[in-house]
Every structure is written in C-alpha cells, then in structure tokens.
Amino acid sequence: MNIFIDTNIFLGFYSLSDGDLEELRKIAKLAENGKIKLFVSDYLEAEFLRNRESVIARAISDFEKSRVELHLPNIAKTYDIAVELRGIKRDFDTKLKALREDLRKDVAENKLKADAVIEEVLRSASKCTVEPKIVQSALLRHRLGHPPGKKDSCGDAVHWEWLLSVIPDGEDLFLISNDGDLESPLERGMVNGYLIREWAQKKSSSVALFKTLEEFLSAYFPEIKLADEIDKLSAIERLEKSMNFRDTHRALRGLRCFDDFTKDEVLRMLKAYITNYEINGILEDDDVHKFALRVVEMANACGLIDEVLTLEIMLNDLELED
C-alpha cells in the first residue's frame, strides 16, 4: 500500500487537535514491517520544519491562557472548604507554571514526544528528492488553476506532481490529509474528481483520501490496537512463512519479546509448529524447544486442548529420543 501523509497531519500533533500519537506510531511500525510503503519527500520535510515552530507557538499561546479563577464572597471565606479551595488554586498555579517551563525547554531542545514519534515515522519512510522539473510542473499547474492548491501557494501542487512521478504505474495511492485542497467540493471524504481522472489516466490505478490516520487505520488495520502489536503480528507471520531454519530463529527472537498473545495468535503459532518442517525440523534447538513449551502452555490455558495434542506428542517423542 502506497501511503502519503500530508504535512498538516504531522503538524496537527503539535496543536490542540485530538490526534493520537499512538496512531502515528502504528504508521511507523507498519512501514518498518513492510505492511505499507510510506512516501516522504525532502520538500515535505522542509515544509514541516518550516511550520513546526509557528504551530507550536500558537498552541503554547492558547495553553498559556489557561486560568483557574476563584471568586469567593466574604460570607464563604471562613469555611474550611474555602481554605481548601484556595490551596488547590495555589497548587494549580504552581504546577501550571512548572509545566510551562518544562514545555518551553522541551520545545527548544526538540524533545517533545511528538518530535520523537514523527522522527520515527520519517525514518521508516521511503525518502525521495523533489527534482527542479517537478517544481516547474507544479508551478505550471498552479498558474493554470488546476487542483490541488490554494491561490497563494503551490505546495499541494508540488506534492501531487511528485507523487505522480514516484508512485509506480498500476499501483494505488492512499492520501491522508485534512487540508481540503485534495477533497471533492461535491462529496466530502472523496478525492477531487479532476485528480481522480488525472491519476487514472496517468497511473492506470486509483487514489483514495482519508482525513485522519485513525480513519485509514480503522479501514485497513482494524485489528491493531497498539503499535507494538504490529511487531508481534509480523513475527507470527514470519514464523508461519519460515522457509529455512534461519527464518525460524529470527521469528522466535521477535516473539520472545512479547508476554501476551490472543487465542487466535496462539493457534496460529501452534499450527506453524505442527505443519512447517522449517520449525519442527529443529525442535531440539534450545530456542525452538523452549518456545514450543510456552506455546503448549498458552494453548492449554486458552482451551485449545485438542489442537495442542500433536505438538505435545512431538515434544514427548523428542524427550524419549534423548
């Protein structure tokens, strides 16, 4: 799946939007594990860095307007609870001041959690350079008034021309953007009709739009609740598809990092042990044997009594040989 995340999505994680950084981490993990191919250009990175501080400045400005006002009439001031409320307000003001100082320090040092997660996403992406000829094509598009883009900016046009140049012919594109310039004025949530036709004509494929990361992930990866689950599911898949002993050892190294598995995940690993010779052929190897015992324990705990019987027999036979 070819994915393009617009700059506005990244910048949204610094503002008052309800974007969840865990959703962004899922994107990074999906790209790292080859489930999606994320496209990022040097132009997008520059656009992001150019606007980061302005977005943060607006968010901090709004945050610094936070106040707790306490207006006690004289008749209430002698009550114990009034004294308690004044203490709560002082404590609030003190902690608010400390939070402001910590926030400003982390912003200056690029140590915000959003900075770390966005950097993780950018590292996982397929990075490309926007060549001068792409910019020239974007400028012409902008002057002709073709979408996407605003009257005073050709940034979206640059992104679009670049995507036309880097996405392989015949492969679909998934856009994640809440800008609106890519969106159809007739049907919200759909790509502009002009762009759909252009993409189909030039790439012989389709293009789809999602307004948020959550919307995209819910549509195509609904089973993934946490980003780290992607590593776990990928390791299970590597175990199932193991084509040699080295693949098996590699998959098990990944699986040993996790403590919790669902019943379905246990069943998948159990079937892999039973049916794949590249696994059961080296059942005597220490790591393969230890994880097999763990799979048996988990299978029994999940109620997979009949399903686990074959693996239990294989392990018993191995002990008799010893």
N, C-alpha and C positions, 0 to 999 in steps of 0.2 A: 504494500500500500504506500503510495507516494503522498506525503503529507507536507503542507506548507502552513506554518503558523505565522500569522501577521504580527507586525511589531506591536500593534495595540493590545494584543493578548498578553505579551510579555510585560508591557508597561502597566497593565491592569493589576498586576500583583503588587505594585507599589502604592496603589491608590486605595480608595475606600470601597472598591468593588468586592464582591463576595467570592472571588476566585480562590480556589483551594490549592495550596502548593502541592498537596498530595497528588492531585490530578496531573500537575506538571511533572512530578517525579515518575508517574506512570508512563508518560510520554517518553521520558529519558530511558526508562527500563525497556520499554517496547522497542525503541530504536537500538539499544545496546544488544538486545537479544534477537535482532533481525526480524521482528514481527512487523515493523513499519520501516519506511525509509524517509527520514526527515530531511528536508532540503532547507539549507540556510545559506544566504549569500553574504559577502563582505559588505554589500550595500545595506542589508537588513541589520547587521551587527552595528554598523556605523549609525544608522538611524536610531537604533535602540539606545546606544550610548549617548547620542546627541540629545535625546529627550528624557533620559533617565532622571537627571537631577531636577529638571523642571517639574516632572510628575511628582517626585518625592517632596519637593518644596511645597507644592500645593497641598499634598496630603498632610505634611507637618503643620502647615499653616492652619488647616482645618482642625487638626488634632489639638493644637495649642489654644484653641478657643474653648476647649473643654473646661467647664466650671461646675462646681457644686455650690449653689447659693443656699444659705441658711438664714432665714429671716424669722427670728424668734421675738414675739411680743413680750413686753416686760412681765406680763402675768404668767408666762411659761418658763421664764429663765430660772426660777428657783426649783423646778422639778428635776429629779435625778436623771431622768431620761434626756432632758435638755442638756445637761452637763455631758452626758454620754455622746449625744449628737455632735456637740462642739468638738469633742475629742476625735470622733470619727472624721469630721471635716478636716481637722488639722492633719490627721494621718493620711487622708486622701491627698491633700495638697502636697505633703512631703513626698509621697510616693509618685505623684504625678510629675513633680519636679525632677526626681531621680530618673524616671522613665524618659523624660525629655532629654536629659543629659546623655543617658545610655544610647538613645536612639540617634542623636546627632553624632555621637562618637562612632557608632557602627556604620552610619551612612558615609561618613568621611573616610572610613577605612575599608569600605566595600565588604562589610561583614554581616550584612543583613541576611536572614535566612533565604529571602527571595534571590539575593545575589548568588548564593551557593547553588540553589536549585536551578536557576536559569543557566548558570555556567555548566552545570551537569548536562542540561538539555543541549546546549550548544556543542559540547564535546561529543555528544552522541550523534550529531547530525552529519550529513554529507555536505561538506562545505565547498562552495564554488565562488568564482570571481565574476562579477558583472563587467563584461568587456565594454569598451567605449562604444562599439557598434550597437550594443543593446540599449545604452543610454540614448543614442541618436534615434533609434527606432521608437523609444518611449517618448522622446520629445516630439517627434512627428505625430505619433498617436495623440498626444495631448493637444497639439495645435489643431488637429483635425476634429477634436471634440469626441473621439471615440472613448468609451469606457475601458477600464475603470479610472477614476481620478477625480480630483477637485479642481476648481477653476484656478486656484493659486498654487497647485502642487502637482508634480508629475510622478511622485513616489510610487503610487499604486501602479501606474503605467510601467515603471521600471520593473517592479516585481512581476507583473504579468508577462512582459516581453521576455524577461529572464526565464520564467517558468516554461514558456513556450519553447525556449532554446535548450533547456536541460532535462525536462521530463521525456523519457523515451517514447517514441511513437507507439501507439496502440495501448498505452498504459494510462489508467485513470488517475485523476488528481483529486485530492481531498483538501479543501481550503478551510482553515479555521480562522475566522476574522469577525469582529463585531463592528467593523468600520462603517459598513453600509454602502460603500462605493462599489463593492462587488455584487451587491444584492439587487434582485429584480425589484423595480418600483411597483410591480403588479402583484407579486406573490412573495411575501416575506419568508425568508429562510431558503429561497431559491437563488441560484446564480443568475445574474443579469442575462436575459435572453440573447443579447448580442454576443456576449462572451461564450455562452454555451455553443452557439453556432460556429463561432470562430475556432473554438477548441476542437470541436468535432471535425471541422474541415481540415485543420492543420495537423491534428494529432490522431485522428481516427479513434477517439476514445471519449470518455465523458468526464465532467468536472462537477463536484458537489461542494456545497457550502455548509459549514457548521458555525454557529455563532459563539459557542463556548467549547472548551476542552471536555467538559462534563457531557455535553450533548454528543460529541463524537465518540467518547469512550463508552457511553451508555448504549450507543447504537452498535458498536463493533466489538467491544470487550466488556460486556456487562458482568461477566463472572469475576472480574478482577476488582476486589475491594480495596486492596492496599498495593502500593508499588512493589514491595518486596515479594508479593505473591507471583509476580511475573518471572522473577529469577527461579522460584520454586517450580512453576509450571514448565518453564523452559528446560530445567534439569530433568524433570519427569519425562518430558518429550524426548530429550537426548537419550535417556535410559531406554525408552521404548524403541527408539530407532537406532540403537547402538549397532554399528556394523563391524566393530572389532573390539578386542579386549581393552585397547587404549580408550576408546569412546566410553566403555563401561566404567572404567576407573575415574574418568573425568566427570561423568554424570554423577557418580556417587560422592565425589568431593563436593559437588554443589549441593546435593541433597542432605549431606550430614550437617549442614549449617541450619537446618530447619527442625523445629521441635514439633510443630503441629501440622497434621495432614487430615484432610477430609476423608470420608469413607470412599468417595469416588477416586480420590488420589491414591489411597492405599490399594484399591482394587486395580488401578492402572499399573502400579509398581509390582503388585503381585503377579499379574498376567505377564508382565515383562520378564520377570524372573523365571516363570514357568515355560514360556514359549520361545524366548530368544536365547539361542545357543551361545551368543557372544557374552551372555551373562551367566547362565547356568553352567557353561563350559569351564568357567573359572570359579566355581562356587567355593572351592577350597582356599582361594586367595583371602587373606585376612579381612580386607575392607569389604569385599563382596559377601563373605560369610557373615560378618558382624551386622551388616545392614539387612541381610536376609532374615536374621534372627529378630531384628527390630520390626521388619515388615510382618513377620509371623505374629509377633506380639500385638502390633497395631491391628492386624486383620481380625484376630480373636476378640480384641476389645471392641471392634466395630460390628461384630456379629457375623463376620464372613467365615463361618465355621466350615462349610462345605468347600468354599473356594480355596481356602488355605491348605487343605489336606495334602494336595500334590506337593507343594513346597515343603511341608513338614516331612513327607516321606523322603524327598530328595536330601534333606538335611540329615535325616536319620541314617539313610544309606551311606552318606559321607562319613558319619561317625563310625559306622560298622567297618568301613574300609580302613579307617585309622586303627 
